[in-house]
């Protein structure tokens, strides 16, 4: 009996020793993602496959000493530690911990969504160690990098050098497009709810806007293809692109744009209510980490708040608006330079046919190249510098203001050459006029079509080249089954950082300007825009999952300026089509042979007054200052 009792005691001791060793093994060597659903953490709840994970990067493979002690503290606090490679450690928290934090810290608004689990995990880890909170600071929108933190001696000794969010296979499979040209005749918005939960509202708003444009550009793309064919037939038969169907196409496209405007406003308001996100969980969810902020303590609650004096911010805004003048002068000078170059090329071509010649096409290509260099290389960077200098306290405020500046630059750069041709058409540096007096409509069409086509080809080639390079990097480590990255921690660590939607939004904005503002003189724009936005929407959804590191799920109060720019574009298109039809085109005499010049001017003044009243009503209703407050 004594031997039996001793053997039982030895068995219990060996079992407990094995459990302790297993605990150490889990801490030191971790567990893979495939068995993470089986893990529990001190009664706080389970870790599921879709639970958010943040990956810490260490500087070497030595996992002992102070690093092990710090990881033990992390696990003792209720977190799950998963060691997946020599220098990568994933940290997760039970779902109950994340939900409890969101409930306790949230504002409990009636129509307010809780913070994403990723941001709840970010807050929990930030409050676990004050030094770690500075280390986990989200990169700023201007610098795209975090400020170097002062780590505690314990973290310095552990070799902590970086962090990033981890993707998970299950969520990626539900968000990724099912096939390449997904939804050519109507894109589903069903995945957008999952995108919001996975990437946050900032990225979701951009994808929603592209989804809307792709859905509503089907009919304009068909009309664009048909009218472009009619324009080619008119040129082949009469030698001019001007034809009797121009007013029908122009008016029809503008009316479609106004219907788009109505439905986008309704969709935007619906998703503002649907995606109204609780950003009070930490008080720093929408903070611009590039800004220089001051701190003050609330006398009632004792809470430390970040702020920047309003009068300084207003003064910097006024100064920045003045310093935007060099950018506008640059784009105006670039437009004049391109028109003078166009005039010189056309003069060298003796076979000029009503403004359509090889010289005119080459001049349009040169205009596109000069505008591209002036806006993208110089002005965009200057706009970013000015916006950062304005010192917006909120990240969303910085993005909104930068979008407004870049939109203004693009609008002036692409509109000014066409306005100069239509109104002035005077010689600039040489003695030659940039357009033909015989048919200004032909000159405008050649200029608009060549500039837009060259711009579209250049941006598409750049986009495809960027996608090709990133895809090659993503294909460097793929699984043997699905020809996609294996989403391992090592593979995700090698990925580039996502840079945002500024380039995508600016390209789409330029194409919308040509598709609706200059629809009468650039009939191919709606068709090319539809092709581009379908590919870009598919690429962005795929690249966010399989090419880039998972971005931080930033909140957004309701989109950015690019989504509001559609109101300016449609109303401006309505105002521009009136003079194009009344004065530039000869098509109106086909439908109204007896119309006089006085009648044209009377119709012009009356319609422009109506457009001005409509624009004042729409813009005052849609722009009420909510986006500019607190920025």
C-alpha positions in Angstrom: 0.0 0.0 0.0 2.9 2.4 0.8 4.4 1.7 -2.6 1.1 2.3 -4.3 0.6 5.6 -2.5 4.1 6.6 -3.3 3.6 5.8 -6.9 0.4 7.7 -7.0 2.2 10.8 -5.5 5.0 10.4 -7.9 2.5 10.2 -10.8 0.7 13.4 -9.6 4.1 15.1 -9.2 5.1 14.1 -12.7 1.8 15.2 -14.1 2.1 18.7 -12.4 5.7 18.9 -13.6 4.5 18.2 -17.1 1.8 20.8 -16.9 4.4 23.4 -15.7 6.8 22.5 -18.5 3.9 22.7 -21.0 3.1 26.2 -19.7 6.7 27.2 -20.1 6.8 25.7 -23.6 3.7 27.6 -24.5 5.2 30.8 -23.3 8.6 30.3 -24.9 7.8 28.5 -28.1 4.1 29.5 -28.3 1.3 28.0 -30.3 0.4 28.3 -34.0 -2.8 30.0 -35.2 -4.5 26.7 -36.0 -4.9 25.8 -32.3 -5.5 29.3 -31.0 -9.3 28.6 -30.8 -8.6 26.0 -28.1 -6.7 28.4 -25.8 -8.2 29.9 -22.7 -6.7 32.6 -20.5 -7.4 32.6 -16.7 -11.2 32.6 -17.0 -11.4 35.7 -19.1 -12.7 33.7 -22.1 -11.4 32.0 -25.2 -9.3 33.2 -28.1 -11.0 32.5 -31.4 -9.6 32.3 -34.9 -11.0 35.8 -35.7 -9.7 37.4 -32.5 -7.4 40.4 -33.3 -3.7 39.8 -32.9 -0.9 42.3 -32.7 2.6 41.1 -33.5 5.7 42.4 -31.6 9.0 42.3 -33.4 12.2 41.7 -31.5 15.7 42.2 -32.5 17.1 38.7 -32.1 16.1 35.1 -31.5 17.2 34.9 -27.9 14.0 34.2 -25.8 15.2 34.2 -22.3 16.0 36.4 -19.3 14.1 39.7 -19.1 12.2 39.1 -22.3 10.6 35.9 -21.0 9.9 37.6 -17.7 8.1 40.5 -19.5 6.1 38.0 -21.7 5.2 36.2 -18.5 3.7 39.4 -17.1 1.8 40.0 -20.3 0.3 36.5 -20.1 -0.4 36.9 -16.4 -2.5 40.0 -17.2 -4.9 37.9 -19.2 -3.4 38.1 -22.7 -2.5 35.2 -24.9 1.2 35.0 -26.1 1.9 33.2 -29.3 5.5 32.7 -30.3 5.5 31.9 -34.0 9.2 32.5 -35.0 12.5 33.5 -33.6 11.7 37.2 -33.4 7.9 37.5 -33.8 5.5 37.2 -30.9 1.7 37.6 -31.4 -0.4 39.0 -28.6 -4.2 38.5 -28.4 -6.9 39.0 -25.8 -10.1 37.0 -25.0 -13.1 38.4 -26.7 -14.8 39.0 -23.3 -12.0 41.3 -22.3 -12.4 43.4 -25.5 -16.1 43.6 -25.2 -16.0 44.5 -21.6 -13.6 47.4 -22.3 -15.7 48.7 -25.2 -18.8 48.6 -22.9 -17.1 50.3 -20.0 -15.4 53.1 -22.0 -18.0 53.7 -24.7 -20.3 56.6 -24.9 -23.3 54.2 -25.1 -24.9 56.3 -27.8 -28.2 54.9 -29.2 -26.9 54.7 -32.7 -23.2 54.4 -32.0 -21.2 51.3 -33.0 -18.7 50.0 -30.5 -15.0 50.4 -31.2 -13.4 47.6 -33.3 -11.8 44.8 -31.3 -8.5 45.8 -32.7 -8.6 49.2 -31.1 -9.8 47.7 -27.9 -6.8 45.4 -27.9 -4.6 48.4 -28.7 -6.0 50.3 -25.6 -5.6 47.3 -23.3 -1.9 46.9 -24.2 -1.3 50.6 -24.0 -2.7 50.7 -20.5 -0.8 47.6 -19.5 2.5 49.4 -19.6 2.9 53.2 -20.0 6.1 52.8 -21.9 4.4 50.4 -24.2 1.7 53.0 -24.8 4.2 55.3 -26.4 5.7 52.5 -28.4 2.3 51.6 -29.8 1.6 55.1 -31.0 -0.1 54.9 -34.5 1.9 56.5 -37.3 0.9 60.0 -38.4 -0.9 60.6 -41.7 1.9 63.0 -42.9 5.0 61.2 -41.8 3.6 57.7 -42.0 5.8 56.7 -39.1 5.7 56.9 -35.3 7.9 59.1 -33.2 10.7 57.2 -31.5 9.4 56.3 -28.0 11.4 56.2 -24.7 11.0 52.6 -23.7 11.4 51.4 -20.1 14.6 49.5 -19.2 12.6 46.3 -19.1 11.4 46.7 -22.7 14.8 47.9 -23.9 16.4 44.8 -22.5 13.8 42.6 -24.1 14.8 43.9 -27.6 11.4 45.2 -28.7 11.8 47.1 -32.0 8.5 47.1 -33.9 4.8 46.0 -34.1 2.1 45.4 -36.7 -1.4 44.0 -37.0 -1.9 40.5 -38.2 -4.3 39.3 -40.8 -6.3 36.1 -40.2 -7.3 33.6 -42.9 -11.0 33.4 -42.1 -11.8 37.1 -42.2 -9.6 37.5 -45.4 -11.6 34.8 -47.2 -14.9 36.6 -46.5 -13.7 40.0 -47.6 -11.6 39.1 -50.7 -13.3 39.4 -54.1 -14.6 36.1 -55.4 -13.4 36.8 -59.0 -11.5 39.4 -60.8 -14.2 41.6 -62.4 -16.5 41.2 -59.5 -19.9 42.8 -60.1 -19.6 44.4 -63.6 -23.3 45.1 -63.6 -23.8 46.0 -60.0 -21.5 45.5 -57.0 -22.8 44.0 -53.8 -22.4 46.1 -50.6 -22.7 43.0 -48.4 -18.9 42.7 -47.8 -18.7 46.3 -46.6 -20.0 45.5 -43.2 -17.2 42.9 -42.7 -14.7 45.4 -44.1 -15.7 47.9 -41.5 -15.3 45.4 -38.7 -12.0 44.3 -40.1 -10.3 47.5 -41.4 -12.2 50.3 -39.6 -14.4 53.0 -41.0 -11.7 55.1 -42.7 -11.0 52.4 -45.3 -14.6 51.3 -45.5 -15.7 54.8 -46.5 -13.3 54.8 -49.4 -14.4 51.4 -50.6 -18.1 52.4 -50.3 -17.4 55.5 -52.5 -15.7 53.4 -55.2 -18.5 50.9 -54.9 -21.1 53.6 -55.5 -19.2 55.0 -58.5 -18.8 51.6 -60.0 -22.6 50.8 -59.6 -23.8 54.1 -61.0 -21.3 54.4 -64.0 -22.8 51.4 -65.9 -25.4 53.5 -67.8 -23.0 56.4 -68.5 -20.4 53.9 -69.7 -22.8 52.4 -72.2 -23.9 55.9 -73.4 -20.2 56.9 -73.6 -19.4 53.9 -75.9 -22.4 54.7 -78.1 -21.8 58.4 -78.4 -18.1 57.9 -79.0 -19.0 55.7 -82.0 -21.4 58.5 -83.3 -18.6 61.1 -82.9 -16.2 58.9 -84.9 -18.8 58.5 -87.7 -19.5 62.3 -87.7 -15.8 63.0 -88.1 -15.4 60.5 -90.9 -18.4 61.9 -92.8 -18.2 65.7 -92.1 -14.6 66.2 -90.9 -15.8 67.5 -87.6 -16.7 65.8 -84.3 -19.6 68.2 -83.7 -22.9 66.4 -84.3 -26.6 66.9 -83.6 -26.6 64.3 -80.8 -24.2 66.3 -78.6 -27.0 68.1 -76.7 -28.8 64.9 -76.0 -25.7 63.1 -74.7 -24.6 66.1 -72.7 -27.9 66.9 -71.1 -28.6 63.2 -70.4 -25.3 62.7 -68.7 -25.7 65.8 -66.5 -29.2 64.7 -65.5 -27.9 61.3 -64.6 -25.2 63.0 -62.5 -27.8 65.0 -60.6 -29.7 61.7 -59.9 -26.3 60.2 -58.7 -25.9 63.2 -56.4 -29.3 62.7 -54.8 -28.7 59.0 -54.2 -25.1 59.5 -53.0 -26.3 62.1 -50.4 -29.0 59.6 -49.2 -26.5 56.7 -49.1 -23.9 58.9 -47.2 -26.4 59.9 -44.6 -27.6 56.3 -44.2 -24.0 55.0 -43.6 -23.2 57.9 -41.4 -25.9 56.6 -39.1 -24.9 53.0 -39.7 -21.2 53.5 -39.1 -21.3 56.1 -36.5 -18.4 54.8 -34.4 -17.6 55.2 -30.7 -14.3 57.1 -30.6 -14.4 57.8 -26.9 -12.8 54.5 -25.9 -9.4 56.0 -25.3 -9.7 59.7 -26.2 -6.9 59.2 -28.7 -8.6 57.2 -31.4 -8.7 60.0 -34.0 -5.7 62.0 -32.8 -3.2 63.3 -35.4 0.1 62.0 -34.0 2.1 64.3 -36.3 0.6 67.4 -34.6 2.2 69.4 -31.8 -0.4 69.2 -29.1 -0.7 70.7 -25.6 -2.3 69.0 -22.6 -4.8 70.3 -20.1 -6.5 68.6 -17.1 -10.3 68.7 -16.8 -11.2 70.3 -13.5 -14.3 68.2 -13.0 -13.2 64.7 -14.2 -9.4 65.1 -13.8 -9.0 63.7 -17.4 -6.0 64.7 -19.3 -7.0 66.1 -22.7 -5.0 67.0 -25.8 -5.7 70.3 -27.6 -4.3 73.1 -29.7 -5.3 76.7 -29.3 -8.0 77.6 -31.8 -6.7 81.0 -32.6 -3.4 79.5 -33.7 -5.1 76.9 -35.8 -7.2 79.6 -37.5 -4.2 81.8 -38.1 -2.3 79.0 -39.7 -5.3 78.1 -41.9 -5.4 81.7 -43.2 -1.6 81.7 -43.8 -1.8 78.3 -45.5 -4.5 79.5 -47.9 -2.2 82.4 -48.8 0.7 80.1 -49.3 -1.4 78.0 -51.7 -1.0 80.8 -54.3 2.4 79.5 -55.5 0.8 76.2 -56.3 -2.0 77.8 -58.3 0.5 80.0 -60.1 2.5 77.0 -61.0 -0.5 75.0 -62.4 -1.7 78.1 -64.4 1.8 78.6 -65.8 2.0 74.9 -66.7 -1.3 75.2 -68.5 -0.2 78.3 -70.5 3.2 76.6 -71.3 1.4 73.5 -72.6 -0.9 75.6 -74.7 2.0 77.5 -76.2 3.7 74.2 -77.0 0.5 73.0 -78.6 0.3 76.1 -80.8 3.8 75.6 -82.0 3.3 72.0 -82.8 0.0 72.7 -84.7 1.7 75.5 -86.7 4.4 73.0 -87.8 1.6 70.7 -89.2 0.4 72.1 -92.5 -2.5 69.6 -92.8 -4.7 71.1 -90.2 -8.4 69.9 -90.4 -10.7 72.0 -88.2 -8.5 71.8 -85.2 -7.9 68.0 -85.5 -4.3 67.2 -86.4 -1.4 65.2 -85.2 0.0 68.4 -83.8 -3.1 68.9 -81.7 -2.9 65.3 -80.3 0.8 65.7 -79.5 0.0 69.0 -77.8 -2.6 67.3 -75.6 -0.1 64.6 -74.6 2.4 67.3 -73.7 -0.2 69.1 -71.7 -1.0 65.9 -69.8 2.7 65.3 -69.0 3.3 68.9 -67.9 0.2 68.9 -65.7 1.2 65.5 -64.2 4.6 66.8 -63.2 3.3 70.1 -61.8 0.5 68.6 -59.7 1.8 65.2 -58.6 5.5 65.9 -58.2 5.4 69.5 -56.8 1.9 70.7 -55.7 0.7 67.6 -53.9 3.9 67.5 -51.7 3.5 71.2 -51.0 -0.2 70.7 -50.0 0.8 68.0 -47.6 3.5 70.2 -46.0 1.0 73.1 -45.6 -1.7 70.8 -44.2 0.8 69.3 -41.7 1.9 72.8 -40.7 -1.7 73.8 -40.0 -1.4 71.3 -37.1 -4.8 69.6 -37.2 -5.5 67.9 -33.9 -7.5 65.1 -35.6 -6.3 62.7 -38.2 -9.6 63.0 -40.1 -9.2 66.7 -40.1 -5.8 66.5 -41.8 -7.1 64.0 -44.4 -10.1 66.2 -45.1 -8.1 69.4 -45.5 -5.4 67.7 -47.7 -8.1 66.3 -49.9 -9.7 69.7 -50.4 -6.3 71.3 -51.4 -5.4 68.5 -53.8 -8.9 68.6 -55.4 -8.6 72.3 -56.0 -5.2 71.8 -57.6 -6.5 69.1 -60.0 -9.6 71.1 -60.9 -7.6 74.2 -61.8 -4.9 72.3 -63.6 -7.3 70.4 -65.9 -9.9 73.1 -66.4 -7.7 76.2 -67.1 -6.3 75.1 -70.5 -9.8 74.2 -71.8 -11.3 77.5 -70.4 -8.5 79.4 -72.1 -9.2 77.7 -75.4 -12.9 78.4 -75.2 -12.9 82.0 -74.0 -9.6 83.6 -75.1 -7.5 81.6 -77.5 -4.9 84.3 -77.6 -1.2 83.7 -78.5 1.0 83.3 -75.4 4.7 83.2 -76.0 4.6 82.7 -79.8 2.5 84.5 -82.4 0.3 81.5 -82.9 -3.1 80.9 -81.2 -3.4 77.4 -79.5 -6.8 76.6 -81.1 -8.4 76.8 -84.5 -10.9 79.6 -85.1 -12.8 77.5 -87.6 -14.3 75.1 -85.1 -13.6 75.6 -81.4 -15.5 72.5 -80.6 -13.1 70.3 -82.5 -10.1 72.0 -80.8 -11.7 71.5 -77.4 -12.5 67.9 -78.1 -9.0 67.1 -79.3 -7.5 68.8 -76.3 -9.8 67.2 -73.7 -9.7 63.7 -75.2 -5.9 63.6 -75.7 -5.2 65.0 -72.2 -7.6 62.7 -70.5 -6.5 59.6 -72.5 -2.8 60.3 -71.9 -3.6 61.0 -68.2 -5.6 57.8 -68.0 -3.0 55.7 -69.7 -0.2 57.1 -67.5 -2.0 56.6 -64.3 -3.2 53.2 -65.3 0.3 52.1 -66.3 1.6 53.5 -63.1 -1.1 51.7 -61.1 -0.5 48.4 -63.0 3.2 48.7 -62.5 2.8 49.3 -58.8 0.4 46.4 -58.6 2.9 44.2 -60.5 5.8 45.0 -58.2 3.8 44.5 -55.1 2.3 41.3 -56.5 5.7 39.9 -57.2 6.7 40.6 -53.6 3.5 38.9 -52.4 4.1 35.9 -54.7 7.6 35.4 -53.2 6.1 33.3 -50.5 2.9 31.5 -51.5 1.2 28.3 -50.4 1.2 25.3 -52.6 -2.6 25.1 -52.8 -4.3 28.5 -53.5 -1.5 30.6 -55.1 -1.9 33.2 -52.4 0.3 34.3 -49.5 0.2 31.9 -46.7 -0.6 34.7 -44.2 2.1 33.5 -41.8 3.5 36.0 -39.4 6.9 35.8 -41.2 5.3 36.5 -44.6 3.2 39.4 -43.2 6.3 40.9 -41.6 8.0 41.3 -45.0 5.0 43.2 -46.6 5.1 47.0 -47.3 3.0 49.4 -45.3 -0.3 50.6 -46.7 0.0 54.3 -47.7 -3.7 55.2 -47.9 -6.3 56.2 -50.6 -5.0 59.6 -51.6 -3.7 58.5 -55.0 -6.8 56.4 -55.7 -9.2 59.2 -54.7 -7.3 61.9 -56.7 -7.2 59.7 -59.8 -10.9 59.0 -59.6 -11.7 62.6 -59.0 -10.0 63.7 -62.2 -11.8 61.1 -64.1 -15.2 62.2 -62.7 -14.3 65.8 -63.7 -13.8 64.8 -67.3 -16.8 62.4 -67.2 -19.4 65.1 -66.1 -17.9 68.6 -66.3 -16.4 68.0 -69.8 -18.7 65.3 -71.0 -19.6 67.1 -74.2 -15.9 67.4 -75.3 -14.6 64.1 -73.8 -17.1 61.4 -74.6 -14.8 58.5 -73.8 -14.3 59.5 -70.1 -17.3 57.7 -68.6 -16.3 54.4 -70.3 -12.7 54.6 -69.2 -13.7 55.6 -65.7 -16.0 52.6 -65.4 -13.2 50.2 -66.5 -10.7 51.8 -64.1 -12.9 51.9 -61.0 -13.8 48.2 -61.4 -10.2 47.2 -61.6 -9.1 49.5 -58.8 -11.9 48.4 -56.4 -10.9 44.8 -57.0 -7.2 45.6 -56.6 -7.7 47.6 -53.4 -9.7 44.8 -51.7 -7.2 42.2 -52.7 -4.1 44.2 -51.9 -5.3 45.2 -48.4 -5.5 41.5 -47.6 -2.7 39.8 -49.6 -0.1 42.5 -50.4 0.1 45.1 -47.6 0.5 44.8 -43.9 -2.9 45.1 -42.2 -3.4 48.9 -41.5 -4.5 50.2 -38.2 -8.4 50.4 -38.1 -8.8 54.2 -37.9 -12.2 55.7 -37.2 -13.7 58.2 -39.6 -16.6 60.6 -38.7 -18.1 60.3 -42.2 -15.7 59.9 -45.0 -13.3 62.6 -46.4 -13.4 65.5 -48.8 -13.1 63.3 -51.9 -16.5 61.9 -51.3 -17.9 65.4 -50.9 -16.2 66.6 -54.0 -18.8 64.8 -56.1 -21.3 67.6 -55.2 -18.9 70.2 -56.7 -18.2 68.1 -59.7 -21.9 67.5 -60.6 -23.0 71.1 -60.0 -20.0 72.5 -62.0 -20.8 70.0 -64.8 -24.3 71.4 -64.9 -22.9 75.0 -65.2 -20.3 74.2 -67.9 -22.6 72.2 -70.2 -24.8 75.2 -70.8 -22.2 77.4 -72.6 -20.7 74.4 -74.4 -24.1 73.6 -76.0 -25.2 77.2 -76.5 -22.0 78.8 -77.9 -19.3 76.3 -78.6 -21.3 73.7 -80.5 -23.2 74.1 -83.8 -25.6 71.2 -82.9 -28.3 73.5 -81.4 -29.1 75.0 -84.8 -30.0 71.5 -86.0 -32.8 71.3 -83.4 -33.7 75.0 -83.3 -32.7 76.6 -86.7 -34.3 80.0 -85.9 -32.5 80.6 -82.6 -30.6 83.9 -82.5 -27.6 85.0 -80.5 -29.8 87.1 -78.3 -31.9 84.1 -77.5 -28.8 82.1 -76.6 -27.6 84.8 -74.2 -31.0 85.0 -72.6 -31.2 81.2 -72.1 -27.6 81.2 -70.8 -28.3 83.9 -68.2 -31.5 82.3 -67.0 -30.1 78.8 -66.8 -27.0 79.9 -65.0 -29.0 81.8 -62.4 -31.0 78.6 -61.8 -27.8 76.6 -61.5 -26.5 79.2 -59.0 -29.6 78.9 -56.8 -29.5 75.1 -57.0 -25.8 75.0 -56.1 -26.3 77.3 -53.1 -29.1 75.2 -51.8 -27.3 71.8 -52.2 -24.0 73.0 -50.9 -25.5 74.8 -47.9 -27.4 71.6 -47.1 -24.5 69.2 -47.5 -21.6 71.4 -46.1 -22.7 72.5 -42.7 -19.3 72.6 -41.0 -19.4 69.3 -39.2 -16.2 68.1 -40.9 -14.3 71.2 -40.1 -15.1 71.3 -36.4 -12.4 70.3 -34.0 -9.7 69.7 -36.6 
